[in-house]
Amino acid sequence: MSIELPKPIADYVDANARLELDGMLKPFAADAVLLDNGKRLEGHAQLKTLFEDEVIAVKAIFTPDTVRHDNGQVVVEGPAHGDFKGSPIRFTYRFTLEGDVIKALEITA
């Protein structure tokens, strides 16, 4: 199933599918905030560490299958699979966009 995503989200998802670190970071604003499982990360340096340690290291690839708009956010859902316990796990990604960049992302399972 193919879904249409706003460009910065599509760019992130495409880079994630290739486990390409720079491509995953590029769609995020320099001061972007990411909330993941109770952790709050800010800026490219912290996001880079998260992507290296918890995405690329375990080959976690998110495959969105639904998208909707909710209170100014783009809500994308789908499974992530990789070399981690419980794989695949279904996630909800709540993106806040600002212009052509991701300003915030909240990830929940």
C-alpha angles and dihedrals in degrees: 000000000000120000129188114240130184109265099256091050093045090050091052093047092047092050090046090054087058093040087234109162100198091047091051092052098043098076092055123091113246089250097038119150122220122191112196125169094330094318121117117206127181132194134004096290093059093040090050091055091049093049092048096046104034106025112027096033091058097031091240108181120185115212110191118209103171136038132184138161118242127174094334094315131107108230114202123183134187146111127294118206132187145106097318136106114279095015122201101045124174113235137189116215116195108197126194111199127201112190107310098340138076107251097178140005129191116192122197132170 
